Amino acid sequence: MIGFIVGLFVGAFLGVVVMCCCFVASKADDEMEKMKTDTLGEKDDR
């Protein structure tokens, strides 16, 4: 029973870590795209 509870906490922690990494990667991708369009002088069509 204690292993199940510990597994829940570890799984939840790892899930949050993965979600945070995906969020940060998404924001970094947006910033890289923004920098690329700014340096090329193109308009952002969003």
C-alpha angles and dihedrals in degrees: 000000000000089000090056092052093046089048091053092053094045092047092048091049093050090047091054091047091052092047091051092049091050091048093050092046090051092051091046090051090052091049092049090051090048092050091048093053092044093053093047092049093235123142119249107240098203 
